[in-house]
Amino acid sequence: MLRRNRAALDWDGAWRLDTGGTDHLDREVLDVTVRFAARIPVRPVRLVAEGCGLSRAEAERLITEGGLVSAVRLTGRLSGDFTFTLKC
């Protein structure tokens, strides 16, 4: 609907990746929880890619190779909170 009407969502400032400080940066595994204030259907892989500075193709490759895992399907649509693990 948005594309058909030439509209786009402005995600700037709508969410952030809070890692809890710099003391974890040497870890090989990062557990992340994403929480939404409103139930808006999104593709989690797009949010993960944006938040981690990856292209969507790179994020999808990590999913395929097991470097990005979640209990929910990250490539589908989701309108609720989710968690994922990024293995560096």
ROKEMI-886559 format. One line per 8 residues: number of its first residue (from 0); their letters; for each residue z, y, x of C-alpha. Coordinates in nm, 3 decimals. Layout:
N
NUM	A	Z,Y,X  ... $
# end
This chain:
88
0	MLRRNRAA	0.000,0.000,0.000  0.090,0.243,0.277  -0.231,0.182,0.470  -0.443,0.204,0.157  -0.293,0.546,0.077  -0.311,0.655,0.443  0.063,0.691,0.470  0.291,0.572,0.748 $
8	LDWDGAWR	0.664,0.524,0.782  0.833,0.747,1.036  1.080,0.521,1.220  1.190,0.793,1.465  1.568,0.810,1.454  1.586,0.551,1.175  1.726,0.275,1.394  1.843,0.214,1.748 $
16	LDTGGTDH	1.907,-0.071,1.982  2.276,-0.050,2.072  2.353,-0.270,2.369  2.720,-0.176,2.407  2.699,-0.021,2.754  2.560,-0.107,3.094  2.799,-0.383,3.199  2.577,-0.653,3.044 $
24	LDREVLDV	2.250,-0.559,3.215  2.280,-0.833,3.477  2.302,-1.106,3.213  2.008,-1.333,3.147  2.066,-1.353,2.769  2.102,-1.064,2.526  2.220,-1.126,2.169  2.113,-0.850,1.929 $
32	TVRFAARI	2.204,-0.781,1.567  1.977,-0.558,1.358  2.127,-0.400,1.047  1.945,-0.199,0.783  2.092,0.072,0.561  1.821,0.008,0.300  1.631,-0.307,0.207  1.282,-0.223,0.331 $
40	PVRPVRLV	1.050,-0.515,0.407  0.942,-0.511,0.772  0.813,-0.754,1.030  1.101,-0.816,1.270  0.866,-0.886,1.560  0.738,-0.528,1.535  1.090,-0.383,1.547  1.186,-0.606,1.839 $
48	AEGCGLSR	0.872,-0.511,2.029  0.931,-0.140,1.965  1.299,-0.156,2.060  1.238,-0.353,2.379  0.933,-0.156,2.489  0.696,-0.451,2.448  0.360,-0.486,2.282  0.360,-0.699,1.970 $
56	AEAERLIT	0.148,-0.957,2.153  0.408,-0.977,2.432  0.688,-1.022,2.178  0.491,-1.295,1.999  0.429,-1.467,2.335  0.806,-1.463,2.402  0.864,-1.623,2.061  0.608,-1.895,2.137 $
64	EGGLVSAV	0.757,-1.962,2.482  1.117,-1.965,2.355  1.224,-1.643,2.527  1.290,-1.472,2.194  1.469,-1.683,1.934  1.624,-1.624,1.594  1.746,-1.818,1.293  1.493,-1.622,1.083 $
72	RLTGRLSG	1.117,-1.623,1.123  1.050,-1.311,1.330  0.677,-1.306,1.254  0.718,-1.293,0.877  0.846,-1.016,0.652  1.217,-0.956,0.618  1.418,-0.700,0.422  1.770,-0.779,0.540 $
80	DFTFTLKC	1.983,-0.787,0.851  1.896,-1.036,1.125  1.996,-1.140,1.476  1.793,-1.254,1.771  1.847,-1.367,2.128  1.634,-1.236,2.413  1.630,-1.455,2.723  1.536,-1.248,3.028 $
# end
